[in-house]
């Protein structure tokens, strides 16, 4: 693999990259300042390793427009034309990857905000004048009864902790449904892809990234629910024991997401043949 230091001092690489940027980015009206910023941060593959020329200087060192394309196996010792097909594949690859990354973050934040906001919203609803009587009639059906028979105070078998009440169970069910839906929806594929040779690999990679992102999004809830000085104790009328119970059930959802992420990563790296390199 070419090192950043090699790219930084390679005249042919720098002029080829500069020509590719100048010819292909012109149609998108990208400002020179943005191109210079990209050049400084991404040109060598390592922001800490600066190229010997800036973007504008590299362009000035091209004495005449290149006419020869670069094919696989060629030695890059001249300013080459970037194949249109290869450029188009990379553009679509990065566009789709950026789309997926934005969705991962959006769905992760949605789950985090939902888990955090439900106790506050339900508490605020309880202070509305017309809700007092409704809540008193609902409590015998949601707040007091257990979801699992007579397991109200007794722990469930097989170290499953305490059974949630019906209301707590609805919270857990909502979090499970949200995780399932937002893990499974809105994937798009583009083939040919610059990173993955098949649609199967591409979608698997996106699902792997999604499960990892959503898993990380659940971590703040896990920490918050387990704290004795939980800020939600001040913002809602839910008890510390309720948050501890929800902490355990959200932790199970988190564990499933982490397991899915790991299994998908293993399957993907085996399918692409990268497992020996990644595993070592």
Beta strands, then each sheet from edge to edge (+ up, - down):
end
